[in-house]
Amino acid sequence: MVGEFSQRQLQVGQEIRKLLMDVFVKKQLRDPDLYDVSVTVTEVRVSPDLREATAYVLPLGGENLEDVMRGLKRASAFFRSYLAKHLKMRVVPWIRFQPDHTFEYASHIHQLLKNVQTSNDDPDQTLQDS
């Protein structure tokens, strides 16, 4: 997947990710849905023209995901102004936030593999399932 993005897109995405994490660490958000919530920015993908970015986020423990996503949407103008102050770019990308389901998906795959392993270890179980 990395081959699909230019070096510049990857660099800008990493810089945006770092700046967004700074906001969360410094707890600069006043939105009630974001106040005192730990959010991880797992990845930021930037469009080829560098005008739009999608930040994949995950609240700690996946709790209150819907509330956090609403809060992030409301705070998008704040994030853009923060980026404008800290990024050395002529045009600051618009930020869109998306929940990161990668960990859920990985956990699901792990559980499936574990179930296959368990059924292969118990031949009686395999015969009973047939």
Secondary structure as UniProt FT lines:
FT   HELIX           2..4
FT   HELIX           7..26
FT   TURN            32..36
FT   STRAND          39..46
FT   TURN            48..49
FT   STRAND          52..59
FT   HELIX           60..62
FT   TURN            63..64
FT   HELIX           65..74
FT   HELIX           76..86
FT   STRAND          94..99
FT   HELIX           102..121
FT   HELIX           123..129
//
